[in-house]
Amino acid sequence: MTTPADLNDDVRDPELPGRLLLLERDELVPLLRARPEADFALPVAACPGWSVRDVLAHCAAALTRVVEGRFEEGVFSPAANDRDIAERAERGNAEIVDELERGLTEAGPVMARADGPLDGIALGEWVHAGDVREALGEPGAYGGRSLPEALALLAALTRRQGRVALHADLDDADEPLRLGEATGERPPGRFIGDAATLVKLYAGRPVEPGPEWELAGVEAGELNIFGD
């Protein structure tokens, strides 16, 4: 289990991506198996043009690529993602969920051995699971039991990538979260609010302005780790 101190640990935990995926598997897969077929056609607001099924097919394909070590040129580009989804067009929804479950189960050890470059895929899978839960009207879409692991991985990725420094005082965490890398060129930004909003900002998801959260010293666009 990830502890509050782990959220600001600069030493890479090779097992963290896999733990996150396994926790998400245990939350998401039973939810999907209980939903009616019609729900898989619902649009996903965070991924314009994609349905729930499309997002799940993309996630399943990405994890299968990790497990099989298939990273050809242009992999994970918009065109490649569309091809992965199209290749699964004849499969039933249950087959897509089966592939996703296998990927969530088997990708962690591969990520651990890769020594860092694949860690962001685990966080992307977790964010997409939130996208799907939001489309299905589930509460706490970007949260749940795996939130501490997701925050720890987010913090680690932003520091490793040399992102702008940010101190986050989260409503739903006991300790402040340190993200990005302090370079001395500018003071760290400051976020006050809930963890789900912070995750959505870093994932480039739309966030409604309001008194529930505050961002200062940094623009929201500087946080998006999936927009490069």
C-alpha positions as CSV (number, residue, x, y, z in Angstrom):
1,M,0.0,0.0,0.0
2,T,1.2,3.5,-0.8
3,T,1.7,5.7,2.3
4,P,1.6,9.5,2.5
5,A,5.4,9.6,2.6
6,D,5.6,7.7,-0.7
7,L,3.8,10.5,-2.5
8,N,7.0,12.6,-2.3
9,D,9.6,9.8,-2.6
10,D,12.2,10.5,-5.3
11,V,13.3,6.9,-5.6
12,R,11.5,5.0,-8.3
13,D,9.3,2.2,-7.0
14,P,9.3,-0.3,-9.9
15,E,6.3,-2.1,-8.5
16,L,4.1,1.0,-8.3
17,P,2.7,1.0,-11.9
18,G,1.7,-2.7,-11.6
19,R,0.0,-2.1,-8.2
20,L,-2.0,0.7,-9.7
21,L,-3.1,-1.5,-12.6
22,L,-4.1,-4.4,-10.4
23,L,-6.1,-2.1,-8.1
24,E,-7.8,-0.6,-11.1
25,R,-8.5,-4.1,-12.5
26,D,-10.3,-5.1,-9.3
27,E,-12.4,-2.0,-9.4
28,L,-13.1,-1.5,-13.1
29,V,-13.6,-4.9,-14.6
30,P,-16.5,-6.0,-12.3
31,L,-18.2,-2.7,-13.0
32,L,-17.9,-3.2,-16.7
33,R,-19.2,-6.8,-16.6
34,A,-22.3,-5.6,-14.7
35,R,-23.2,-2.9,-17.2
36,P,-25.7,-3.4,-20.1
37,E,-24.5,-3.6,-23.6
38,A,-26.0,-0.2,-24.4
39,D,-23.6,1.5,-22.0
40,F,-20.6,0.6,-24.1
41,A,-21.9,3.0,-26.8
42,L,-22.1,6.0,-24.5
43,P,-19.9,8.9,-25.6
44,V,-16.9,9.8,-23.4
45,A,-16.7,13.5,-23.0
46,A,-13.0,13.5,-22.1
47,C,-12.2,11.7,-25.4
48,P,-14.3,13.5,-28.1
49,G,-15.4,11.1,-30.8
50,W,-14.8,8.0,-28.7
51,S,-17.4,5.8,-27.0
52,V,-16.9,3.8,-23.8
53,R,-16.1,0.8,-26.0
54,D,-13.5,2.8,-28.0
55,V,-11.7,3.9,-24.8
56,L,-11.7,0.4,-23.5
57,A,-10.4,-1.0,-26.8
58,H,-7.6,1.6,-26.8
59,C,-6.7,0.7,-23.2
60,A,-6.7,-3.0,-23.9
61,A,-4.6,-2.5,-27.1
62,A,-2.0,-0.4,-25.3
63,L,-1.6,-2.9,-22.5
64,T,-1.3,-5.8,-25.0
65,R,1.4,-3.9,-26.7
66,V,3.3,-3.5,-23.4
67,V,2.9,-7.2,-22.6
68,E,4.0,-8.3,-26.1
69,G,6.7,-5.6,-26.5
70,R,5.2,-4.3,-29.7
71,F,6.3,-0.6,-30.1
72,E,6.6,0.1,-33.8
73,E,7.2,3.6,-35.1
74,G,4.3,5.9,-34.5
75,V,2.8,3.7,-31.7
76,F,0.3,5.5,-29.6
77,S,-0.2,8.3,-32.1
78,P,-3.8,9.3,-32.9
79,A,-3.6,7.3,-36.1
80,A,-2.2,4.2,-34.4
81,N,-4.8,4.4,-31.7
82,D,-7.6,4.6,-34.3
83,R,-6.1,1.5,-36.0
84,D,-6.0,-0.4,-32.7
85,I,-9.6,0.4,-32.1
86,A,-10.6,-0.6,-35.7
87,E,-8.8,-3.9,-35.4
88,R,-11.2,-4.8,-32.5
89,A,-14.3,-3.7,-34.3
90,E,-15.6,-7.3,-34.8
91,R,-15.0,-8.3,-31.2
92,G,-17.8,-8.4,-28.6
93,N,-17.8,-6.0,-25.6
94,A,-17.0,-8.9,-23.3
95,E,-13.9,-9.8,-25.4
96,I,-12.7,-6.3,-25.1
97,V,-13.1,-6.4,-21.3
98,D,-11.3,-9.8,-21.3
99,E,-8.3,-8.4,-23.1
100,L,-8.3,-5.3,-20.8
101,E,-8.3,-7.6,-17.7
102,R,-5.4,-9.6,-19.1
103,G,-3.5,-6.4,-19.8
104,L,-4.1,-4.9,-16.4
105,T,-2.9,-8.2,-14.8
106,E,0.2,-8.9,-16.9
107,A,1.6,-5.4,-17.8
108,G,2.9,-4.5,-14.4
109,P,6.0,-6.8,-14.3
110,V,6.9,-5.6,-17.8
111,M,6.7,-2.0,-16.7
112,A,8.8,-2.8,-13.6
113,R,11.6,-4.3,-15.7
114,A,11.5,-1.4,-18.2
115,D,13.0,0.9,-15.6
116,G,10.7,3.9,-16.2
117,P,9.8,4.6,-19.8
118,L,6.5,2.7,-19.6
119,D,5.3,4.0,-16.2
120,G,3.2,6.8,-17.9
121,I,1.1,4.2,-19.6
122,A,-0.1,2.9,-16.3
123,L,-1.2,6.4,-15.2
124,G,-2.8,6.9,-18.6
125,E,-4.8,3.7,-18.1
126,W,-6.0,4.8,-14.7
127,V,-7.1,8.2,-16.1
128,H,-9.0,6.5,-18.9
129,A,-10.7,4.3,-16.3
130,G,-11.8,7.6,-14.7
131,D,-13.0,8.8,-18.1
132,V,-15.1,5.7,-18.5
133,R,-16.6,5.9,-15.0
134,E,-17.5,9.5,-15.6
135,A,-19.3,8.5,-18.9
136,L,-21.1,5.8,-17.0
137,G,-22.3,8.2,-14.3
138,E,-20.3,6.5,-11.6
139,P,-19.4,8.6,-8.5
140,G,-15.8,9.3,-7.7
141,A,-14.7,8.7,-11.2
142,Y,-11.1,9.8,-10.7
143,G,-10.6,8.4,-7.3
144,G,-11.2,5.2,-5.4
145,R,-8.9,2.8,-3.6
146,S,-6.1,3.3,-6.1
147,L,-6.0,7.1,-5.7
148,P,-2.9,7.1,-3.4
149,E,-1.0,5.0,-6.0
150,A,-2.1,7.2,-8.8
151,L,-1.0,10.4,-7.0
152,A,2.4,8.8,-6.1
153,L,2.9,7.8,-9.8
154,L,1.8,11.3,-11.0
155,A,4.3,12.9,-8.6
156,A,7.1,10.7,-9.7
157,L,6.4,11.2,-13.4
158,T,6.3,15.0,-13.1
159,R,9.6,15.1,-11.2
160,R,11.3,12.7,-13.7
161,Q,10.1,14.8,-16.6
162,G,11.3,18.0,-15.0
163,R,7.8,19.6,-15.1
164,V,7.1,22.9,-13.4
165,A,7.2,22.6,-9.7
166,L,3.8,22.6,-7.9
167,H,2.8,22.2,-4.2
168,A,-0.6,20.7,-3.9
169,D,-2.6,20.9,-0.7
170,L,-5.3,18.3,-1.2
171,D,-8.6,18.1,0.6
172,D,-8.4,14.3,0.5
173,A,-4.7,13.7,1.5
174,D,-3.1,14.1,4.9
175,E,0.1,15.6,3.5
176,P,0.9,18.2,0.8
177,L,1.9,16.7,-2.5
178,R,5.1,17.9,-4.3
179,L,5.0,17.6,-8.1
180,G,7.5,18.6,-10.8
181,E,11.0,19.8,-10.3
182,A,12.1,22.9,-8.5
183,T,14.8,24.6,-10.6
184,G,15.1,27.9,-8.7
185,E,14.1,29.8,-11.9
186,R,10.6,30.4,-10.6
187,P,8.7,29.7,-7.3
188,P,6.6,26.6,-7.2
189,G,3.0,26.9,-8.2
190,R,0.2,26.2,-5.7
191,F,-2.9,24.0,-5.9
192,I,-5.6,23.9,-3.3
193,G,-8.5,21.5,-3.8
194,D,-9.5,17.9,-4.3
195,A,-7.3,15.2,-5.8
196,A,-9.6,14.4,-8.7
197,T,-9.4,18.0,-9.9
198,L,-5.6,17.9,-9.7
199,V,-5.5,14.7,-11.7
200,K,-7.8,16.0,-14.4
201,L,-5.6,19.2,-14.7
202,Y,-2.5,17.0,-15.2
203,A,-4.4,14.8,-17.6
204,G,-5.7,17.7,-19.7
205,R,-9.3,16.9,-18.9
206,P,-11.8,19.8,-18.7
207,V,-12.3,21.2,-15.3
208,E,-15.1,23.6,-14.3
209,P,-13.9,26.7,-12.6
210,G,-15.3,27.3,-9.1
211,P,-14.5,28.1,-5.5
212,E,-13.8,24.4,-4.7
213,W,-10.2,24.6,-6.1
214,E,-7.5,27.2,-6.7
215,L,-4.4,27.2,-9.0
216,A,-1.8,29.9,-8.6
217,G,1.6,30.6,-10.0
218,V,1.3,28.3,-13.0
219,E,-1.1,28.0,-15.9
220,A,-3.3,24.9,-16.3
221,G,-1.8,24.2,-19.7
222,E,1.7,23.8,-18.2
223,L,0.5,20.8,-16.2
224,N,-0.8,18.6,-18.9
225,I,1.5,15.6,-19.1
226,F,-0.3,13.9,-22.0
227,G,-0.5,17.0,-24.3
228,D,3.1,16.9,-25.6
